[in-house]
Amino acid sequence: MIMDEEQWADSSRGREQAILDGTLWARFCDELKAAGDIVLGPSTPPDLQNRAEGLRYLTRLLRAGLESQVESSDPHYPRFFQLSSETVKIGNDNPDNIYHNANLDGRLDYRIRGNRGSVHYLSFGTKAGSYDTTGTMEPTGQLDAADLVTDADGGFEILVSSSPQPNNWLPMRQDSSSLIVRQTFGDRASELPATYRIECLNPEGDSALRPERFASQLLQSARFVSGTAGIFVDWMERYSAHINTLPPDDQERCQRAGGDAAIHYLQSYWRLAQDEALVIHAPRIPNCSTWNFQLSNFWMESLDYRYYTISVNKHTAHYNDDGSVTVVVAHSDPGPGYPNWLTTAGHDQGGMLWRWVDAATHPPVQCRVVKADTL
């Protein structure tokens, strides 16, 4: 007899039976099937290109969900993994970044050992909640490289706990459940990435697979897909109120979604006809660690920065004589007079994001749509 969800979810015996009789696998597949409705929703673009990318997006989220919820889920035996990478992209992921994640338990204690490298910006942030449960990743503590004590060779040790520790301490709360590491490069070719590993100082049990736990983990991986996709489709629907402009985003909402406390986000939606270009002008660049601007597709996946120039930052930008910056987004190269040209990589719409990182102020950024041939 196949058990229904209420029967097996409330007991380890029920979850074991769900594995044995196939109920678990059927529910996992049903959850994934339902996630497809998000791609086909009324506020998503109905054309072939955007639909195909939407379905690919779900497969990428599934890879991330399985890595997070199954392979790297045990907070007693944590490991760093990449929830966002060159081929898994979530929430306007930064092309200048290397991201690493780890699953934690705020009731346990951890140690991170590593080497600072020379990457321009490095931050460690603990979070509470997740996209598949609460729909948020609320910040519970942050430690930036500027406050990191290292030895002469760049080596460091960080203690991660809910109780204060001397020297390099990364705070948690009792409900903290994850850690995000951001490495932000100015020039990847000339900077060395940081390296690090994490261990739990007071683990219980061993790292062997527990069938009754696996049942919940597998379903959580599917719910990560629908939860994450739903969140950022909702964001794009909200951004559709100010297409082709870059107003400041709701900073509190960005932080609840896992944002970095040192970043001020200007986030929006771009859409251009084949004969149009978007001219973005930052009249004043504030004193800051760095800044960047990027293009993404409708699903808020950064466009493929491996092969296309779709972002610009403080270190790669060409500056005007007065210190301002002008960026042109266009389907084709407008010529040598526009060195900060970003290609749409064959897309007609998507997300866009300007970040001020560790900035003293957050000045506005101006946008206007022009006919491409008038450039």
C-alpha positions in Angstrom: 0.0 0.0 0.0 1.4 3.4 -1.0 1.2 5.9 1.9 0.0 9.4 1.6 2.2 12.4 2.6 0.6 12.9 6.0 1.2 9.2 6.9 4.9 9.1 6.1 6.0 12.7 6.8 5.3 12.4 10.6 7.4 9.4 11.4 10.7 7.9 10.4 8.9 4.6 9.7 6.6 6.3 7.3 9.5 8.0 5.5 11.3 4.6 5.2 8.1 3.1 3.8 7.8 5.9 1.3 11.3 5.0 0.0 10.5 1.3 -0.3 7.1 1.7 -2.0 8.0 4.5 -4.4 5.9 7.2 -2.8 9.0 9.4 -2.2 10.1 9.3 -5.8 6.6 10.0 -7.1 6.2 13.0 -4.8 9.7 14.3 -5.9 8.7 14.1 -9.5 5.4 15.7 -8.9 7.1 18.6 -7.1 9.4 19.1 -10.1 6.5 18.9 -12.6 4.6 21.6 -10.6 7.7 23.9 -10.8 7.2 24.1 -14.6 4.1 26.1 -14.0 6.3 29.0 -12.8 8.0 29.2 -16.2 4.6 29.1 -18.0 3.1 31.7 -15.7 1.1 34.8 -16.9 3.9 37.3 -16.1 6.7 35.4 -17.9 7.8 36.0 -21.6 5.9 33.6 -23.9 8.6 33.4 -26.7 10.7 30.4 -27.5 14.0 31.8 -26.3 12.8 32.9 -22.9 10.8 29.7 -22.3 13.7 27.5 -23.2 16.0 29.4 -20.8 13.3 29.1 -18.2 13.2 25.3 -18.4 17.0 25.2 -18.4 16.9 27.4 -15.3 14.8 24.8 -13.5 17.4 22.1 -14.3 20.1 24.4 -13.0 18.1 25.0 -9.8 17.7 21.3 -9.4 21.4 20.8 -9.5 21.8 23.4 -6.9 19.0 22.0 -4.8 20.4 18.5 -4.8 23.9 19.8 -3.9 22.5 21.9 -1.1 19.8 19.8 0.3 21.2 16.3 -0.3 25.0 16.1 -0.9 26.0 19.0 1.4 23.1 19.1 3.8 24.6 17.8 7.1 25.5 20.7 9.4 27.6 18.3 11.5 29.8 17.6 8.6 29.7 20.8 6.5 31.5 21.4 3.2 31.7 24.4 0.9 29.8 24.1 -2.4 28.7 26.5 -5.1 25.0 27.4 -5.1 25.8 29.9 -7.9 28.5 29.3 -10.5 29.2 29.8 -14.2 26.4 27.4 -15.1 24.1 27.7 -12.1 22.8 31.2 -11.7 20.5 32.7 -9.1 19.1 36.2 -8.3 21.4 38.3 -10.5 24.5 36.5 -9.5 27.6 38.7 -9.9 29.9 37.9 -12.8 32.8 39.3 -10.8 32.2 36.8 -7.9 33.1 33.4 -6.7 30.4 32.2 -4.4 30.6 29.4 -1.8 27.9 28.2 0.5 27.8 25.8 3.5 25.0 24.5 5.6 25.3 25.2 9.3 23.4 24.9 12.6 23.4 27.9 14.9 23.5 25.6 17.9 26.9 24.2 16.8 30.4 25.7 16.6 32.6 25.8 13.5 36.1 26.7 12.4 37.2 28.0 9.0 40.8 27.9 8.0 42.2 29.4 4.9 44.3 31.9 3.0 43.3 35.4 2.1 44.8 35.4 -1.4 44.7 38.7 -3.2 41.0 38.9 -4.3 39.8 42.5 -4.1 36.8 41.9 -1.8 36.0 38.9 0.5 33.1 38.5 2.9 31.6 35.7 5.1 27.9 36.0 6.0 25.7 33.7 8.1 22.0 33.4 7.2 18.8 32.2 8.7 16.1 30.5 6.6 16.2 29.3 3.0 14.4 29.7 -0.3 12.7 26.3 0.1 11.4 26.9 3.6 11.0 30.5 4.8 11.6 32.1 1.3 14.3 34.3 2.9 17.9 34.2 3.9 18.0 36.7 6.7 21.5 38.0 7.7 22.7 36.9 11.2 26.3 37.9 11.0 29.1 39.1 8.7 32.9 39.3 8.7 34.6 41.1 5.9 38.3 40.9 4.8 38.9 44.4 6.0 38.3 43.1 9.6 40.0 39.8 9.1 43.3 39.2 11.0 45.8 37.2 8.9 49.3 36.0 9.4 52.3 37.2 7.3 51.4 34.7 4.5 47.7 35.6 4.5 46.6 32.6 6.5 43.6 33.0 8.8 41.3 31.1 11.1 37.7 32.1 11.8 35.4 30.9 14.6 31.7 30.7 13.7 29.4 30.5 16.6 26.4 32.0 18.4 28.6 33.0 21.3 31.2 35.7 21.0 34.8 34.6 20.3 38.2 36.5 20.3 39.8 37.7 17.1 38.2 36.5 13.9 34.6 35.8 15.0 31.7 35.3 12.5 28.5 35.6 14.5 25.5 33.3 14.2 22.1 33.1 15.9 20.5 29.9 17.2 18.4 29.8 14.1 21.3 30.4 11.6 21.3 27.7 9.0 23.8 28.6 6.3 26.9 30.6 5.3 27.6 32.5 2.1 31.2 33.5 1.1 31.6 36.2 -1.6 34.9 36.8 -3.4 34.6 39.8 -5.7 37.4 40.4 -8.3 38.4 43.6 -9.9 40.6 41.8 -12.4 40.4 38.0 -12.3 43.6 37.6 -14.3 45.8 39.4 -11.8 44.1 38.4 -8.4 44.4 35.2 -6.5 41.2 33.7 -5.0 41.0 33.0 -1.3 41.0 29.3 -0.3 39.3 27.9 2.8 37.7 24.8 4.4 35.2 24.4 7.2 34.8 21.9 10.1 32.3 21.5 12.9 33.9 21.5 16.3 31.2 19.6 18.1 29.6 17.2 15.6 27.3 14.4 16.6 27.0 11.0 14.9 28.7 10.3 11.6 28.2 11.3 8.0 26.5 8.2 6.8 23.2 8.4 4.8 20.1 8.2 7.0 17.2 6.9 4.9 14.5 8.7 6.9 16.5 12.0 6.7 17.1 11.5 3.0 13.4 11.4 2.3 13.0 14.9 3.6 16.2 16.1 1.9 15.1 14.9 -1.5 11.7 16.7 -1.3 13.5 19.8 0.0 15.7 19.8 -3.1 12.5 19.9 -5.3 11.0 22.6 -3.2 14.2 24.6 -3.6 13.5 24.7 -7.3 10.0 26.0 -7.1 10.7 28.3 -4.1 13.7 30.0 -5.8 12.1 30.3 -9.2 9.0 31.7 -7.7 10.8 34.4 -5.7 12.7 35.9 -8.6 9.8 35.7 -11.1 7.9 37.8 -8.5 10.9 40.2 -8.3 10.9 40.7 -12.1 7.2 41.3 -12.0 7.8 44.0 -9.4 10.6 45.5 -11.5 8.4 45.7 -14.5 7.0 48.9 -12.9 10.3 50.7 -13.8 11.6 49.1 -17.0 14.9 50.6 -18.3 15.6 52.6 -15.2 17.8 51.9 -12.2 16.1 53.0 -8.9 17.4 51.9 -5.6 16.0 48.5 -4.7 14.3 47.7 -1.4 17.6 47.1 0.5 15.9 45.3 3.4 14.3 42.8 1.0 17.7 42.3 -0.8 19.3 41.5 2.6 16.5 39.0 3.5 17.2 37.3 0.1 20.8 36.7 1.1 22.4 40.0 0.0 25.7 41.3 1.3 25.4 44.0 4.1 28.2 46.0 2.4 26.3 46.3 -0.9 23.8 48.9 -2.0 21.6 47.5 -4.8 20.1 49.4 -7.7 18.0 46.7 -9.5 15.6 46.7 -12.3 14.3 45.3 -15.6 15.6 46.1 -19.1 13.8 45.6 -22.4 15.1 46.7 -25.8 13.8 46.5 -29.4 16.4 45.5 -32.0 16.9 49.1 -33.0 17.2 50.5 -29.5 20.1 51.0 -27.0 20.1 51.8 -23.3 22.5 54.5 -22.2 23.4 54.4 -18.5 25.3 57.3 -16.9 26.8 57.4 -13.5 27.6 61.2 -13.0 29.4 60.6 -9.8 31.4 57.6 -8.6 31.6 57.6 -4.8 34.5 56.5 -2.6 33.9 52.8 -2.5 35.7 49.4 -2.4 34.2 48.6 -5.9 31.1 49.0 -8.0 29.8 47.0 -10.9 26.9 46.8 -13.4 25.6 43.6 -15.0 23.0 42.3 -17.4 20.9 39.1 -16.8 18.1 37.3 -18.6 14.5 37.4 -17.5 15.1 34.6 -14.9 17.7 36.8 -13.2 20.6 34.6 -14.4 23.7 36.6 -15.3 24.3 36.4 -19.1 27.1 34.1 -20.1 30.1 36.2 -19.0 32.5 33.4 -20.1 32.0 34.4 -23.7 30.3 37.8 -23.8 31.0 41.2 -22.2 27.9 41.6 -20.1 29.3 43.5 -17.1 31.6 46.3 -16.1 33.2 47.3 -12.8 35.4 49.9 -11.1 38.6 48.4 -12.4 37.5 47.5 -16.0 35.5 50.6 -16.8 36.6 53.4 -19.1 36.0 56.7 -17.3 35.0 60.0 -18.9 37.2 63.0 -18.5 35.1 64.3 -15.6 35.3 61.0 -13.7 31.8 59.8 -14.6 31.0 56.5 -16.3 28.8 55.9 -19.3 27.7 52.3 -20.2 25.9 51.4 -23.4 23.7 48.3 -23.6 23.0 47.4 -27.2 22.4 44.4 -29.4 25.4 45.2 -31.6 28.7 47.0 -31.0 28.1 50.8 -31.4 31.8 51.4 -32.2 35.0 52.6 -30.6 33.4 55.7 -29.2 31.6 53.5 -26.6 34.3 51.5 -24.8 31.8 50.4 -22.0 29.5 48.6 -24.5 27.7 45.6 -23.0 26.1 43.1 -25.3 22.6 41.7 -24.8 24.0 38.3 -26.1 20.9 37.8 -28.2 18.3 38.6 -25.5 15.5 41.2 -25.8 14.9 41.6 -22.0 16.0 40.7 -18.6 17.2 41.9 -15.2 20.0 44.4 -14.5 21.8 45.4 -11.4 24.2 48.2 -10.3 26.1 47.5 -7.1 27.8 50.1 -4.9 30.1 48.1 -2.6 31.4 49.6 0.7 30.4 53.0 -0.7 30.5 56.2 1.3 27.3 57.4 -0.5 24.9 55.8 -3.1 24.4 58.4 -5.8 21.7 57.8 -8.5 22.4 56.3 -11.9 20.7 57.8 -15.0 19.2 55.8 -17.8 17.7 56.6 -21.2 16.6 54.6 -24.2 17.8 55.8 -27.6 17.7 54.6 -31.2 20.9 52.6 -31.7 21.7 54.4 -35.0 21.8 57.8 -33.2 24.7 56.7 -31.1 
